[in-house]
Amino acid sequence: MLENLRFSFRGIWSHKMRSFLTMLGVIIGIAAIIAIVSTIKGTNEQIMQNLIGAGNNNVTVSLRQGESDYYMDMGAPEGVMPVTDDMMEEIRAFDDVSDASFYYSRSYADGVTQGKESMNGGSIRGVDLHYLNTCGYVIYSGRPFVQADYDRIHKVVLLDEAAATSLFPDGGAVGGTIEIRGEPFMCVGLYKKSKNFEPVINSIQDYYTYNQEQYGAVLMPDAAWSIIYNFDEPKNCVARARETEDMSNVGKEVEGVMARCITGRTEELSYKAEDLLEKARNKQELSQSTNNLLIWVASIALLVGGIGVMNIMLVSVTERTSEIGLKKALGAPKRKILGQFLTESALLTSIGGILGVIAGIVLAYVIARMSETPVAISVPAIFLGVGFSMVIGIVFGLLPSIKAANLNPIDALRRE
């Protein structure tokens, strides 16, 4: 085997330009596949991060009327009872749920002012003590809600960065007072995501998904919700799955429990989970199906490279006919000749595969830089590319190798 490798290196090195041109098809094919697969992987990771967001694994289950969220400004719906404490504990006790929070919600916060300043748009929520932990928020200024805020129904709020900037453009939000529909509330703290997460906006759907968070959000204790809004409004739920793969199952489990809150005979009202994992997978499948076509196109270059390898090995057999005849005359068996040429063919394409992997990684980063798309190098694709290039060398080098092994030594020695 070592002798075959030594002869193969010598043969490739003695015809450097010819060998490089032979490898070029393999290099281009492997480079294109590595670049495409890496771009697909990076795009899929970006899609997953955009929709699920920095590893929070949150599943939101909300009251729906048909296909859209129920509009609470129309008043509390009939036939929907509040979520009981037993239901909340049941949901938190699920094996694949790490925490869950139940909250009142207004997706459009009207009447939120501070002096002459107002918050246009945004949202306001009445939350429990589990909300910050479940959603992955941290307090970066001031304090969080405490049990006394709920027991004594304190009129206090937490603001996110966008809301604090809108209502207190000159700073001093913590300790300041805002009004919600004419009722004064004191801001006791500012909160933000525990991890930096900047979604990439690539479409109008992405804009509508993420832009709502740019207007700001106000949180108050759910015990104080009835001071401003209806006391008998149904709550929504946000549950954190332990693993990303559990999100769809968690959504179904929470749906099943909260569906018991609907006692009226209505087909319009239901609790539905926003299955972000399924959305991410659907977008990934759409991206994958498009890029699979590109992979097939790139594979044609590998086929062309394999044909080039077969052609050059046939030329090599013709050039070295006398050498083959001499070896066979001295007693070299067929398998020895076959192994020598197969080794040279496999080594030729393996070197091309390694160069193709390097070129593919460079190409992937160039594409990412030029198109501003994410890239994630796929290690399995690298090993698969090098292994596949070796297989190409063996498959397309088999015919020339068999031809060399079957040469008649007398005819081979006679040919010049």
C-alpha positions, 0 to 999 in steps of 0.5 A: 500500500505504501509503495502504491502511494509513493508511486502515485505521488510520483506520478501526480507530481511528474505531471503537476499541471495535468493533474491539477486540471484533472482535479479541477472538476472535483475541486469545483464540485466539492467547493460548490457543495460545501459552500451551498450546504454551509449557507443552508445550515447558516440560514436554517440556524438564523431562521430558528433563532429569529422565530424562537429567539436566543434559546428561550424555547417559549410557547405562547398559548392565547385565546383565539376567535377563529384564526386571530387573537381575541380582541379584549377591548370588546369585553370579556367573552362569554363562556370562558372561565378564568384559569384556575390555580390547579390548572396553572400548577398542572401545566408547570408540572409537565415534564417538558415544561421548565416554567410557565406564566399566565398573564392579561394582555393588550396588544395595543397600549393606548392611554399610556402617558408621562406628562406630555410624552406618550407611548404610541403602540406597544403592549401592556400586560398584567403578569405574575411572578413567573413572567420574567423568568419564563420569558428570559427577561432580567432587570437592569435598573431598579427592582422586579415585582415582589410578592407584596406588590400582588398582596397589596395591589401596588400600582407599579410597573416595569418598562422595557427599553423602548417604553422607557425611552418613549416616556422618559426621553431625558432619563429618570424612568425608575422612580418616575410616574406614568399614567395608564388611562388616567391612573398613576403607576410608579415605574419600579424597574427596567427590564430587557432580554437576558441575551442580546437577540437582534432578529434579521429582517429579510421579508415583510412577514419578518418585519411584522413579526418583530416590529411590534417589540420596537414600540415598547411594553409595559408590565404591571402585576396581574392583581392590579389589572382590574384597576384599568381593565376588566377583572374577569378577562381570560388569561393567556399562557407562555410556557418555556419548553426544556428543549427546543424539540419539545416546543410543539408538544408543550403547546399541545399540552398547554392547549389541552389544559386551557381548553377546559376554561371554555365552557360555552358552546362556541366553535369560534373561541379556542386556546391555540398555541403559536407553534414557532418551531413548526413555522421555523421548520416550514421556512427551513423546508422551503429554503432547503428545497430551493437549495437542494436544486443547487446541490444537484447542479453542483453535483454535475461538476463532480460527475464531469470531474469523475469523467476527467479522472477516467480520461486522464487515467486511460491516458496514463495507462497508454503512456505507461504500457511498457512499464506495465508490461515489464512489471507483469513480465517480472511476475506482478499479479493483476491485483498489484497493477489494479491496486496501483492505478486505483490508488493513484486515481483515488489519491488524485481525487482525494487531493482535489476533495481536500482542495475543494473543501478549503475552497468551499469554506472560503467561498462560503464566507465570501458569499456570506459577506457579499450577500449578508447571509449567515454561514455555518460550516458543516463538519459532516459535509466536509468529511462527506465531501472528501470521502465522496471524492475518494469514491469518485476516484475509485469508481471512475478509475476502475475501468482504466485500472482493469484495462491496465491489469488485463494488458498482455505482457508481450503486447505491452512490451512490444508497444512503444 
